[in-house]
Amino acid sequence: YNARGERLGEVDRIVWTPADNRRYVIVEHGGFLGIGEDKVAFPMTRLQLRGDRLLIPGLTEEELEALPEWRRLMPNAREVA
């Protein structure tokens, strides 16, 4: 969700990148019935927990749509169990 309460997508997984030793949340968005979804990454430090929702403050749907696919940016990322 963003600060305006708009649902932006669902958490797909959490990955770790050895190059910078950081964890990222991979968010699925767009698509229809699980087909054609895009997946983008956000550093864990950018997210806030409010009740049962994860918030990404300052993010709009338009900005989310413009982000590149996470695998192109982090090809060496490893999934966190």
C-alpha positions as CSV (number, residue, x, y, z in Angstrom):
1,Y,0.0,0.0,0.0
2,N,1.0,3.6,-0.4
3,A,0.4,6.4,2.1
4,R,-3.0,7.2,0.4
5,G,-4.2,3.6,1.1
6,E,-3.9,2.5,-2.5
7,R,-3.1,-1.2,-2.9
8,L,0.1,-1.4,-5.0
9,G,0.6,-5.2,-5.2
10,E,1.6,-8.2,-3.2
11,V,4.9,-9.3,-1.7
12,D,6.3,-12.1,-3.8
13,R,9.5,-12.8,-1.9
14,I,12.4,-11.3,0.0
15,V,15.9,-11.4,-1.6
16,W,19.4,-10.6,-0.4
17,T,22.1,-9.1,-2.5
18,P,25.7,-10.1,-1.6
19,A,27.2,-7.0,-3.3
20,D,25.7,-4.5,-0.9
21,N,24.5,-7.0,1.9
22,R,21.0,-5.6,1.8
23,R,17.5,-7.2,1.8
24,Y,14.8,-6.3,-0.7
25,V,11.1,-7.0,-0.9
26,I,9.9,-8.1,-4.3
27,V,6.5,-6.7,-5.1
28,E,4.2,-8.2,-7.8
29,H,1.9,-5.7,-9.5
30,G,-0.3,-5.4,-12.6
31,G,-1.3,-8.4,-14.6
32,F,-4.6,-10.3,-14.4
33,L,-5.3,-13.5,-12.6
34,G,-1.6,-14.1,-12.1
35,I,-0.6,-13.6,-15.7
36,G,1.6,-10.7,-16.9
37,E,2.6,-9.5,-13.5
38,D,5.6,-7.3,-13.1
39,K,8.0,-7.7,-10.1
40,V,10.0,-4.8,-8.7
41,A,12.3,-4.5,-5.7
42,F,12.2,-2.2,-2.7
43,P,14.9,-2.0,0.0
44,M,13.5,-3.3,3.3
45,T,14.4,0.1,4.9
46,R,11.9,1.8,2.6
47,L,8.9,-0.1,3.9
48,Q,6.8,0.6,7.0
49,L,4.5,-1.7,8.9
50,R,1.1,-0.2,9.8
51,G,-1.2,-2.7,11.4
52,D,-1.4,-5.6,9.0
53,R,-0.2,-3.6,6.0
54,L,3.2,-2.9,4.5
55,L,3.4,0.7,3.3
56,I,5.8,2.3,0.8
57,P,5.4,6.0,1.6
58,G,5.7,8.4,-1.3
59,L,5.0,5.9,-4.0
60,T,2.3,6.2,-6.6
61,E,0.9,3.6,-8.9
62,E,2.4,5.5,-11.9
63,E,5.9,5.4,-10.3
64,L,5.5,1.7,-9.6
65,E,4.6,1.0,-13.2
66,A,7.7,2.8,-14.4
67,L,10.1,0.8,-12.3
68,P,12.3,-1.8,-14.0
69,E,12.0,-5.6,-13.4
70,W,14.0,-6.5,-10.4
71,R,16.0,-9.4,-11.9
72,R,17.6,-7.0,-14.4
73,L,19.0,-4.8,-11.6
74,M,20.0,-7.6,-9.2
75,P,20.9,-10.7,-11.2
76,N,23.0,-12.1,-8.3
77,A,20.2,-11.8,-5.7
78,R,19.5,-14.8,-3.5
79,E,16.1,-15.6,-2.0
80,V,15.8,-15.4,1.7
81,A,14.2,-18.5,3.4
